[in-house]
Amino acid sequence: MQVFAQIQGALNDRMLGRSTGSIDLGLRFPDAPSGAFGAAISREPGQRDWTEMIKGLAVPRDGRMLDFGCGASDRRSLAAPLGLTWFGLDVPFSMESPAREDRSAVTFYGGVSVPFADERFDLVVSIQVFEHVPEPHTTFAEIARIVRPGGYLLGSTSFNEPFHSESTFGYSPKNFVRMIGGAGFDVLEVTPGIDIWTLAIRRLARQFRHDDAARILAPFFGTTASPLNDLIDECAAKQGVKPVRANALKLELAGQFNFLARKR
């Protein structure tokens, strides 16, 4: 049918950086959700990720930051601008660990109980880790235990992302807000990351052994709007739909999403 070619063409143009012409399709948007999830959905258009959320966080200087699932330990530089001391936590068999050049301040654990004292950290950052933990409820309770009241949990995780690196769970953003809320956090913001379509195309390119093609999609993991997200924003602007409803749809179709929460 013509509609499939039109949608695919619009997404391909955005993926390859070609001039994007108008698409004459009326897009159906969900109502803005209610409750804690609805309150946390970003009211801004575009693709705001955790690297923007971390800027200007009100944390005490000389405090501590935990990089939960630190992998290659390449996020050490995030701590100093906030006046925090960096600590890393990881499982000993993580796939990213061979790239870790600096092993100082890294603690290893078994993937469930976190080996730190109560209320030890002012900020926990976790980037694409929660989809790999074996026991999410325990993990969220443990993180809540080690964060001081008023401290923050910041990061990203997977929703509609293909299986990768022995992943265990994908979280709908709404259920994720409920789960970490139950652990003791108030979610301040949740935003869509790279979309499901772009992640699937990237995975297929890699499966077909076209890693160079897959690499051109790397900018869409950050603040560059991925093709489907960009198309949704365009349709919302044309139809006079508020950004919160556009973001609600992008979250339904997200491959990954970002979050910022504060410990009660």
C-alpha positions in Angstrom: 0.0 0.0 0.0 1.1 3.6 -0.7 1.1 4.5 3.0 3.9 2.0 3.7 6.1 3.5 1.0 5.4 7.0 2.2 6.3 6.2 5.8 9.4 4.2 4.9 10.6 6.9 2.5 10.2 9.6 5.1 12.2 7.6 7.6 14.9 6.7 5.1 15.3 10.4 4.2 15.8 11.3 7.8 18.2 8.4 8.5 20.4 9.3 5.5 20.3 13.1 6.1 18.5 13.8 2.9 16.2 16.8 2.4 13.0 15.9 4.1 9.9 16.8 2.2 6.4 17.1 3.6 4.5 14.0 4.5 0.7 14.2 4.1 -0.4 11.8 6.8 -2.6 12.5 9.8 -0.8 11.0 12.8 -2.8 9.8 15.7 -1.5 11.0 19.1 -2.3 9.7 22.5 -3.8 11.9 25.2 -1.3 13.2 27.7 -1.0 10.5 30.4 -2.1 11.3 34.0 -0.4 10.5 37.3 3.3 10.3 38.1 4.2 9.1 34.6 2.3 11.9 32.8 3.8 14.5 35.1 7.3 13.3 34.3 7.0 13.4 30.5 9.0 16.1 29.0 7.1 19.2 27.8 9.8 20.1 25.3 10.1 19.0 21.7 13.2 17.2 20.4 15.4 14.5 21.9 16.6 15.6 25.4 18.8 12.9 26.9 20.6 12.2 30.2 23.7 14.2 29.2 21.5 17.4 29.4 19.6 16.3 32.5 22.9 16.0 34.5 23.9 19.7 33.9 23.3 21.8 36.9 22.0 19.1 39.3 21.9 20.5 42.8 24.2 18.1 44.6 26.5 18.8 47.6 30.1 19.5 46.7 32.5 16.9 48.0 29.7 14.3 47.6 29.9 11.0 45.9 28.7 9.7 42.5 28.2 6.0 41.7 28.5 4.9 38.1 26.2 1.8 38.3 27.4 -0.6 35.6 30.4 1.5 34.8 31.7 -0.7 32.0 34.8 0.9 30.5 34.7 3.6 33.2 34.5 6.3 30.5 32.1 8.5 32.5 34.6 9.4 35.2 34.7 13.0 33.9 31.0 13.6 34.8 31.8 13.8 38.5 34.3 16.6 38.8 32.1 19.4 37.3 29.5 18.6 39.9 32.0 18.6 42.7 31.6 14.8 43.2 34.0 11.9 43.7 33.5 9.1 41.1 33.0 5.5 42.1 32.2 2.6 39.7 30.3 -0.6 40.2 30.2 -3.5 37.7 30.0 -7.2 37.4 33.4 -8.8 36.7 32.3 -10.4 33.4 30.7 -7.3 31.7 31.3 -7.1 28.0 32.7 -3.6 28.2 35.3 -4.3 30.9 38.1 -5.2 28.6 38.2 -1.6 27.5 38.6 -0.3 31.1 42.1 1.2 31.3 41.7 2.7 34.8 40.5 0.2 37.4 40.8 2.5 40.4 37.7 3.1 42.4 35.8 0.3 40.7 34.0 -2.3 42.9 32.8 -5.6 41.6 29.6 -7.4 42.7 27.5 -10.3 41.8 24.7 -8.4 40.1 22.1 -8.3 43.0 23.1 -7.0 46.4 25.0 -3.7 46.2 28.1 -3.7 48.5 27.9 -0.1 49.8 26.6 1.4 53.0 23.2 3.1 53.3 22.8 6.7 52.0 26.4 6.8 50.7 25.8 8.5 47.4 24.4 11.8 46.2 24.0 10.7 42.6 23.7 7.3 40.9 24.2 7.3 37.1 23.2 4.2 35.2 23.5 4.2 31.4 21.8 1.2 29.6 22.3 -1.2 32.4 18.9 -1.9 34.0 17.9 -4.0 31.0 20.7 -6.4 31.9 20.1 -6.9 35.7 18.7 -10.3 36.8 16.4 -8.9 39.6 15.0 -5.4 38.8 13.0 -5.0 42.0 16.0 -5.9 44.1 18.2 -3.6 42.1 16.0 -0.6 42.4 15.5 -1.2 46.2 19.3 -1.5 46.6 19.9 1.8 44.7 17.3 3.5 46.8 19.1 2.3 49.9 22.5 3.7 49.0 21.2 7.1 47.8 20.7 9.8 50.4 17.3 11.5 50.7 17.3 14.2 48.1 19.9 12.5 46.0 19.4 11.6 42.3 19.1 8.6 40.0 19.9 9.5 36.4 20.3 7.5 33.2 18.8 5.5 30.4 17.5 2.1 29.8 15.8 0.0 27.1 12.1 -0.5 26.1 11.6 -1.8 22.6 15.3 -2.7 22.0 16.3 -5.9 20.3 18.0 -8.5 22.4 21.7 -7.6 23.1 24.5 -8.5 25.5 22.4 -11.1 27.4 19.7 -8.5 28.1 17.0 -9.6 30.5 14.3 -7.0 30.7 12.8 -4.2 28.6 10.7 -1.6 30.6 7.8 0.4 29.4 8.5 3.9 30.5 5.2 4.0 32.5 6.0 0.8 34.3 9.6 1.9 35.0 8.2 5.1 36.6 6.0 2.9 38.8 8.8 0.6 39.7 11.3 3.1 40.8 8.6 5.1 42.4 7.8 2.1 44.5 11.4 1.9 45.5 11.4 5.4 46.9 12.1 7.8 44.1 10.0 10.6 42.6 10.6 10.7 38.8 11.2 14.3 37.7 11.6 13.7 34.0 11.4 10.9 31.4 12.2 11.5 27.8 12.3 9.3 24.6 15.7 8.2 23.3 16.5 6.5 20.0 13.4 5.0 18.4 12.5 1.4 17.8 12.7 1.6 14.0 16.2 3.0 14.0 17.4 0.4 16.5 15.9 -2.4 14.4 17.5 -1.1 11.2 20.9 -0.7 13.0 20.6 -4.3 14.3 19.8 -5.6 10.8 22.7 -3.8 9.2 25.0 -5.4 11.8 23.5 -8.8 11.2 24.1 -8.4 7.5 27.7 -7.6 8.3 27.5 -3.9 7.3 29.0 -2.4 10.5 30.0 0.8 8.6 26.4 1.4 7.7 25.3 0.8 11.3 27.9 3.3 12.6 26.2 6.2 10.7 23.3 5.9 13.1 25.5 6.6 16.2 24.4 10.3 16.5 20.8 9.2 17.1 21.8 7.7 20.5 22.3 11.3 21.8 20.5 14.5 21.3 20.1 14.2 17.5 16.5 13.3 17.0 16.3 9.8 15.5 14.2 9.4 12.3 10.9 8.3 13.8 11.2 10.8 16.6 11.9 13.6 14.1 8.9 12.5 12.0 6.6 12.5 15.0 7.7 16.0 16.0 7.2 17.2 12.5 3.6 15.8 12.4 2.9 17.2 15.9 4.0 20.7 14.8 1.9 20.6 11.6 -1.2 19.3 13.5 -0.9 21.7 16.4 -0.3 18.9 18.9 1.5 19.8 22.2 5.0 18.4 22.7 3.9 16.4 25.7 1.5 14.3 23.5 4.2 13.9 20.9 6.6 12.7 23.6 4.0 10.3 24.9 3.9 8.7 21.4 7.7 8.7 21.1 7.9 6.9 24.4 5.4 4.3 23.2 7.7 3.7 20.2 11.0 4.2 22.0 13.9 1.8 21.8 15.5 3.5 24.7 14.5 6.3 27.1 16.1 8.6 29.7 15.1 9.4 33.2 15.9 11.6 36.2 14.5 10.8 39.6 15.0 12.1 43.2 15.1 10.0 46.4 12.2 10.8 48.7 
